[in-house]
Amino acid sequence: MNEQINTGFLLPHDFGVARLIQRLGGEARCRVGTADAFAAHFYDSFDWRLHAAGLRLMQLETPQGTLLKLKSGDGAESAEPVVGEARPQWPADLPNGELKDAVVNALAMRVLLPVVSVRGEVTEVALLNEDAKTVVRLQHLALRCESADVDEPRKLLPRVRLLEVRGYADELADVAAFMQDKMEWPRAPACLFDEALAAIGREAGDYSSKLDVPLKPGLPALNALRRVLLTLLDTIERNLAGTRADLDSEFLHDLRVATRRTRSAIAQVKRVLPDEVVADFRQRFAWLGQITGPTRDLDVFLLELPHYRASLPAPMGGHLDALEEHLRAAHKQEQNKLARQLGSAEMKALLADWRHVLEAESPPGETAWFADLPIERVAAQRIWRMYRKVRKDGRLALQGGPPEVLHALRKDCKKLRYLIEFFRRAFPEDDLKDVVRNLKRLLDNLGTFQDRQVQAEKLAAFAEGFDRDDPRCMSTVLAIGGLVADLLRDQQRAHERFADCFAAFDSEANRADYKRVFKQRAEGLG
């Protein structure tokens, strides 16, 4: 089968080869070849990173062999196809070349997952002239798509593809005009991917970890908060299976972020949910945060390990092998424990109870004071208060103190960021650009400061567990010592940059933005 199976004309439902030949002038004008089976398997990450980059990865199986092909949305080749018999999974394991480089660049640490498969039969048809010479080659394609999302294969409309024969361009144009103008057959989509997705009831980009909840000014605060929390609950639920199966580290990452956001929304958006709901689910989601922490910590170290190796002098890179063995063994143990906990009755009850509360006509308990107020007023009040706290504590941090001072400041900055993320659609987008940029810069600085300290402390603790009388372990301990020193120097550099980062946040212009966008809307709420 010609590998370009994605252009041509769509045919009516159940329009087979025999009917196509009839439309082309009958058997006297056509020579029919054999029908060959093929399959096109499409892959992407769970969060559609290839699609977001305008790419489609396909594994094409034909009688001639199996190829991996990377195409753009319009069906054009984005990289040279490569032979690939095995099911693609980790980008780093793909055959070397520009295809691998493009996929690795788009996916980073994410695994490739099967999205949809298109199977079918292609029949070659030669259109003949009066001298029985082939003037146009055609391919009739009968297609069906399969996916884990549907119980039975779904049929796609059949299609015909036209292929030029050298020296007979006019005949090709005549056949194309006949199909378009006389038969009124529509052009086939450039890529099978989107059509197959629609057939199984999916849409590219139907999952994103980015929080973007549509809200309008005037919406009651309780309704707005429930929308935010339901969106976060959907994210937790959609990442649950991938986290339990340990498909890649981002499933757990997204689950934890959604959990932290949920806890922050429950705790920070005060007087909107009933007190008993807040007390109950703050505790239960805190449990979810606790049980997912150890595995995520180990994920981070395993993801950082290649960077750790590269940061050391070349002869020392291999000295981290014992550390890697330790991390992988610990990760396996923690992951097995986490998988059991996420499948427990306690976890199932948490998700079911929380959804029941959020989808009920009204949550259990006494109506909170701010539940019926416009969301922009309630959100503005909470954001303004948290901004003032961050500003005050940041000024104190400039005067010095232990690392815990900056750690606490980072927590409050995260709370402020979450509040803005939750309700940003309730405010004019242009008003938030500088606010978000200055907060992000400060958070990045504080994150580097804390992350480097935490990593240094945990690496030092790992080193304590090695037998220093073992020569192999001693080289590992020395390599870890080099890493710890690098991390602490990086932390010190972040600390030196803190004053500049906070100055932008504490500027008069930034304060004026917070006053204009948030304080004025919060008037009267205390």
C-alpha positions in Angstrom: 0.0 0.0 0.0 1.3 3.5 -0.8 2.1 5.0 2.6 0.2 8.2 2.0 -3.2 7.0 3.0 -4.6 10.4 4.1 -5.6 12.3 1.0 -8.2 11.9 -1.7 -12.0 11.9 -1.7 -14.5 10.6 0.8 -17.0 8.0 -0.6 -20.5 7.4 0.5 -21.1 4.8 3.3 -20.5 1.2 2.1 -19.3 2.4 -1.3 -17.1 -0.6 -2.2 -14.6 -1.3 -5.0 -17.3 -2.7 -7.4 -19.3 0.6 -7.2 -16.2 2.7 -7.7 -15.3 0.7 -10.8 -18.8 1.1 -12.2 -18.5 4.9 -11.7 -15.1 4.9 -13.5 -16.5 3.2 -16.7 -16.7 -0.4 -15.8 -14.4 -3.4 -15.8 -13.2 -2.7 -19.3 -11.5 0.5 -18.2 -10.2 -0.8 -14.9 -7.7 -3.4 -13.7 -8.2 -4.4 -10.1 -5.4 -5.6 -7.9 -5.5 -7.5 -4.6 -6.7 -6.1 -1.3 -3.9 -5.7 1.2 -4.5 -5.2 4.9 -2.8 -2.4 6.8 -3.0 -0.8 10.2 -2.0 2.7 11.4 -1.5 3.0 15.1 -1.4 6.6 16.5 0.5 7.5 19.7 0.8 10.5 22.0 1.4 11.3 25.6 -1.5 11.4 28.0 -1.5 15.2 27.9 -1.3 15.4 24.1 2.2 16.9 23.9 2.8 15.8 20.3 -0.5 17.2 19.2 0.2 20.5 20.9 3.5 20.6 19.0 1.6 20.0 15.7 2.8 16.4 15.3 1.2 13.0 14.8 3.2 9.8 15.5 2.0 6.8 13.6 3.2 3.2 13.4 2.2 1.9 9.9 2.0 -1.8 9.4 1.8 -3.1 5.8 2.7 -6.3 4.0 6.0 -4.6 3.2 6.9 -4.0 6.8 6.4 -1.6 9.7 7.4 2.0 9.7 7.3 4.8 12.3 6.1 8.0 10.7 6.0 11.5 12.2 3.6 13.9 10.4 2.3 17.4 10.8 -1.4 18.1 11.1 -1.7 18.6 7.3 -0.3 15.2 6.6 3.2 16.3 5.5 6.2 14.3 6.7 7.9 16.0 9.7 10.8 13.6 9.8 12.2 10.7 7.7 10.3 7.5 8.5 12.2 4.8 10.3 11.7 1.1 10.6 10.1 0.4 14.0 8.6 -3.1 14.7 8.3 -2.7 18.4 5.4 -0.7 19.9 6.8 2.8 20.7 6.8 3.5 24.4 9.7 5.6 25.7 10.9 8.4 23.4 14.5 7.7 24.3 14.1 4.1 23.0 13.1 5.1 19.5 15.5 4.6 16.6 18.1 7.3 16.4 17.4 10.1 14.0 15.3 13.3 13.5 12.1 11.5 14.3 13.4 10.5 17.7 14.8 13.9 18.4 11.5 15.6 17.6 9.5 13.2 19.8 12.0 13.5 22.7 11.9 17.2 22.5 8.1 17.3 22.6 7.5 14.6 25.3 10.4 15.1 27.7 9.7 12.6 30.5 6.3 11.4 29.3 5.6 7.9 27.9 3.9 7.3 24.6 0.4 5.8 24.9 -1.8 4.2 22.2 -4.6 6.7 21.3 -6.4 5.1 18.3 -5.7 2.5 15.6 -7.1 2.6 12.1 -7.2 -0.8 10.3 -8.4 -1.4 6.8 -7.9 -2.9 3.4 -6.5 -1.0 0.4 -7.3 -2.2 -3.1 -5.2 -0.9 -6.0 -7.2 0.1 -9.2 -5.6 1.0 -12.5 -7.6 3.2 -14.8 -6.9 2.3 -18.4 -7.1 4.3 -21.7 -8.1 2.9 -25.1 -4.7 1.3 -25.5 -5.1 -0.5 -22.2 -2.3 1.6 -20.7 -2.5 2.8 -17.0 -3.2 6.5 -17.0 -4.3 6.9 -13.3 -3.7 4.8 -10.3 -6.3 4.7 -7.5 -6.5 3.2 -4.1 -9.8 2.3 -2.5 -9.6 2.3 1.3 -12.1 0.6 3.6 -11.4 1.8 7.1 -12.4 1.1 10.7 -10.9 2.4 14.0 -10.3 0.7 17.3 -9.5 2.0 20.7 -9.6 1.0 24.4 -12.3 3.8 24.7 -14.9 1.8 22.6 -16.1 -1.7 22.8 -16.4 -2.3 19.1 -14.6 -1.0 16.0 -16.1 2.1 14.5 -16.3 2.4 10.7 -14.9 5.4 8.9 -16.2 6.5 5.5 -14.4 4.7 2.7 -12.2 6.9 0.5 -10.4 6.8 -2.8 -6.9 8.2 -3.3 -5.6 9.3 -6.7 -2.0 8.7 -7.7 -0.4 10.3 -10.7 1.2 8.2 -13.5 4.1 10.0 -15.2 3.0 11.6 -18.4 -0.7 11.5 -17.6 -1.2 14.6 -15.4 -4.2 15.7 -17.5 -6.0 12.4 -17.0 -5.4 12.6 -13.3 -6.9 16.1 -13.2 -9.9 14.9 -15.2 -10.6 12.1 -12.8 -10.2 14.5 -9.8 -12.6 17.0 -11.4 -15.1 14.2 -12.1 -15.1 13.1 -8.5 -15.3 16.6 -7.1 -17.7 18.2 -9.6 -19.8 15.4 -11.0 -20.0 13.0 -8.1 -19.7 15.8 -5.5 -17.5 13.7 -3.3 -15.8 15.8 -0.5 -12.1 15.9 -0.1 -10.8 13.5 2.5 -9.2 15.0 5.6 -5.4 15.4 5.3 -4.8 13.3 8.4 -6.7 10.2 9.6 -5.9 11.0 13.2 -8.6 13.6 14.0 -11.2 11.7 12.0 -10.5 8.5 13.9 -10.6 10.4 17.2 -14.0 11.8 16.5 -15.3 8.3 15.6 -14.4 7.0 19.0 -15.9 10.1 20.8 -12.6 11.8 21.7 -11.0 15.1 20.9 -7.3 15.9 20.8 -6.4 18.0 23.8 -9.2 16.6 26.0 -6.9 16.5 29.0 -4.6 19.3 30.3 -3.1 19.8 33.7 -3.5 23.5 33.2 -6.3 24.9 35.3 -8.6 27.0 33.2 -12.1 27.2 34.6 -14.7 29.3 32.8 -16.1 31.8 35.2 -18.1 35.0 34.7 -18.3 38.0 37.1 -21.5 37.8 39.1 -21.5 34.0 39.5 -22.2 33.1 43.1 -19.0 32.2 45.0 -20.3 28.7 45.9 -21.0 27.8 42.3 -17.7 29.2 41.2 -15.8 27.3 43.8 -17.6 24.1 43.0 -16.6 24.4 39.4 -13.0 24.8 40.3 -13.1 21.8 42.7 -14.9 19.6 40.3 -12.3 20.3 37.6 -9.6 19.4 40.1 -11.5 16.2 41.1 -11.7 15.3 37.4 -7.9 15.7 37.2 -7.3 13.5 40.2 -9.6 10.8 38.9 -8.1 10.8 35.4 -4.6 10.5 36.7 -5.4 7.7 39.1 -5.0 4.7 36.9 -1.7 6.0 35.3 -0.3 6.7 38.8 -1.2 3.2 40.1 0.3 1.6 37.0 3.4 3.9 37.2 3.2 4.6 33.5 5.3 7.7 33.9 6.1 10.1 36.6 3.8 12.9 35.4 0.6 11.0 36.3 1.6 11.3 40.0 2.9 14.8 39.5 -0.5 16.0 38.1 -2.4 14.1 40.8 -0.4 15.7 43.5 -0.7 19.2 42.0 -4.5 18.8 41.8 -4.5 17.5 45.4 -2.5 20.6 46.6 -4.8 22.9 44.7 -7.9 21.2 46.2 -6.5 21.6 49.7 -5.6 25.2 49.1 -9.1 26.0 47.7 -10.8 24.4 50.6 -8.6 26.2 53.2 -8.1 29.6 51.5 -11.5 30.4 50.1 -13.1 31.0 53.4 -16.8 31.3 54.3 -18.0 29.8 51.1 -18.2 26.1 51.9 -19.9 25.0 55.2 -17.4 24.6 58.1 -18.1 20.9 58.6 -17.3 20.2 54.9 -14.1 22.2 55.2 -13.0 20.4 58.3 -13.7 16.9 57.0 -12.1 17.2 53.5 -9.1 19.2 54.6 -8.1 16.3 56.7 -8.9 13.7 54.1 -7.1 15.4 51.2 -4.1 16.0 53.6 -4.0 12.2 53.8 -3.8 11.9 50.0 -1.0 14.4 50.0 0.9 12.5 52.6 0.7 9.0 50.9 1.8 10.3 47.5 4.8 12.3 48.8 7.5 9.6 49.2 7.0 8.2 45.7 7.1 11.6 44.2 10.3 12.5 46.0 12.0 9.5 44.5 10.6 10.3 41.1 12.3 13.7 41.3 15.7 12.2 42.2 15.4 9.7 39.4 14.5 12.4 36.9 17.4 14.5 38.1 19.9 11.7 38.0 21.1 12.3 34.4 21.7 16.0 35.3 23.6 14.9 38.5 25.8 12.7 36.4 26.5 15.4 33.9 27.3 17.9 36.6 30.2 15.8 37.9 33.6 15.4 36.4 33.4 12.7 33.7 35.2 10.0 35.7 32.8 10.4 38.6 29.6 10.0 36.6 29.6 6.2 37.0 30.1 6.5 40.7 26.4 7.2 41.1 25.4 3.7 39.9 25.0 2.6 43.5 22.8 5.6 44.3 20.6 4.8 41.3 20.2 1.2 42.4 19.2 2.4 45.8 16.7 4.9 44.4 15.1 2.4 42.1 14.7 -0.2 44.8 13.2 2.3 47.2 10.9 3.6 44.4 9.6 0.1 43.6 8.8 -0.4 47.3 7.1 3.0 47.7 5.2 2.6 44.4 3.8 -0.7 45.3 2.6 0.7 48.6 1.1 3.7 46.9 -0.7 1.6 44.3 -2.4 -0.3 47.2 -3.4 2.9 49.0 -4.8 4.5 45.9 -6.9 1.5 45.3 -8.1 1.3 48.9 -11.6 1.7 50.2 -10.5 4.9 51.9 -9.5 6.4 48.6 -12.6 5.3 46.8 -14.8 6.7 49.6 -12.9 10.0 49.5 -13.5 10.6 45.8 -17.1 9.4 45.9 -18.0 11.5 49.0 -16.3 14.6 47.5 -18.1 14.3 44.2 -21.4 13.8 46.1 -20.8 17.0 48.0 -19.8 19.0 45.0 -22.6 17.8 42.8 -25.4 18.1 45.4 -27.9 20.8 45.0 -26.5 22.4 48.1 -23.6 21.1 50.3 -24.5 19.7 53.7 -24.5 22.0 56.7 -25.3 25.6 57.2 -24.9 28.0 54.3 -21.7 30.0 54.6 -21.7 33.8 54.8 -20.0 34.4 51.4 -21.7 31.5 49.4 -24.1 33.8 47.5 -21.8 36.7 46.9 -20.3 37.4 43.5 -17.1 35.4 43.0 -15.0 38.4 41.9 -15.6 40.0 45.3 -14.9 36.9 47.4 -11.8 36.0 45.3 -10.5 39.6 45.3 -10.8 39.7 49.1 -8.8 36.5 49.6 -6.2 37.5 47.0 -5.7 41.0 48.5 -5.3 39.5 52.0 -2.8 36.9 50.9 -0.9 39.5 48.8 -0.5 41.7 51.9 0.7 38.8 54.0 3.3 37.8 51.4 4.4 41.4 51.1 4.8 41.8 54.9 6.6 38.5 55.4 8.8 39.1 52.4 10.0 42.3 53.9 10.8 40.5 57.1 12.7 37.9 55.2 14.9 40.5 53.7 16.2 41.2 57.2 17.7 37.7 57.4 16.8 34.6 59.3 16.9 30.8 59.0 15.9 29.0 55.7 12.5 28.2 57.2 11.5 31.9 56.8 11.8 31.6 53.0 10.2 28.2 53.0 7.1 29.7 54.8 7.1 32.6 52.4 7.1 30.2 49.4 4.1 28.4 50.9 2.2 31.7 51.1 3.2 32.6 47.5 1.9 29.3 46.3 -1.4 30.0 48.1 -1.6 33.4 46.3 -0.8 31.8 43.0 -3.5 29.2 43.4 -6.1 31.8 44.3 -5.3 33.7 41.1 -5.3 30.5 39.0 -8.6 29.4 40.4 -10.5 32.6 39.6 -8.5 34.4 37.0 -11.4 34.2 34.5 -13.5 36.4 36.8 -11.0 39.3 36.2 -9.9 41.1 33.0 -7.1 39.1 31.5 -4.9 42.1 30.7 -5.0 43.2 34.3 -3.4 40.0 35.5 -0.3 39.8 33.2 2.1 41.8 35.3 0.7 40.4 38.5 1.3 36.9 37.4 4.7 37.6 35.9 6.1 39.2 39.1 4.6 36.4 41.3 6.1 33.7 39.1 9.5 35.2 39.2 9.4 35.3 43.0 8.1 31.8 43.2 10.8 30.4 40.9 13.4 32.0 43.0 12.0 30.6 46.3 11.4 27.2 44.7 15.1 27.0 43.6 16.2 28.0 47.1 14.0 25.4 48.9 14.4 22.6 46.3 18.2 22.7 46.4 18.2 22.6 50.2 15.8 19.6 50.3 17.7 17.7 47.6 21.0 18.4 49.4 19.7 17.2 52.7 18.1 14.0 51.3 21.2 13.2 49.2 23.3 13.5 52.4 20.9 11.2 54.2 21.3 8.7 51.3 25.1 8.9 51.7 24.8 8.0 55.4 23.2 4.7 54.4 26.2 3.5 52.4 28.9 1.3 53.9 32.0 3.6 53.9 34.3 0.6 54.3 33.2 -0.7 50.9 35.5 0.9 48.2 32.7 1.0 45.7 30.4 2.7 48.2 33.1 5.2 49.2 33.3 6.5 45.6 29.5 6.9 45.6 29.7 8.8 48.9 32.3 11.1 47.5 30.3 11.7 44.3 27.2 12.5 46.4 29.4 14.9 48.4 30.2 16.8 45.2 26.5 17.0 44.3 25.6 18.3 47.7 28.2 21.0 47.4 26.9 22.0 44.0 23.3 22.1 45.3 24.2 24.3 48.3 26.1 26.7 46.1 23.1 26.9 43.8 20.9 27.5 46.8 23.2 30.3 47.9 23.0 31.9 44.5 19.2 31.8 44.7 19.3 33.4 48.1 21.5 36.2 46.7 18.9 36.8 43.9 16.0 36.9 46.4 16.2 40.7 47.1 15.9 41.5 43.4 13.0 39.1 42.8 11.1 40.4 45.8 11.7 44.0 44.8 9.7 43.5 41.6 6.9 42.0 43.7 7.1 44.7 46.3 7.2 47.6 43.8 4.8 50.4 43.8 3.6 49.5 40.3 2.8 45.9 41.4 1.0 47.2 44.5 -1.0 49.5 42.4 -2.1 46.6 40.2 -3.2 44.6 43.3 -5.1 47.6 44.6 -6.9 48.3 41.3 -7.7 44.7 40.4 -8.4 43.2 43.8 -8.7 45.7 46.7 -11.4 47.8 45.0 -13.5 44.8 44.3 -13.2 43.5 47.8 -14.4 46.6 49.5 -16.8 45.9 52.4 -15.8 42.2 53.0 -13.1 43.0 55.6 
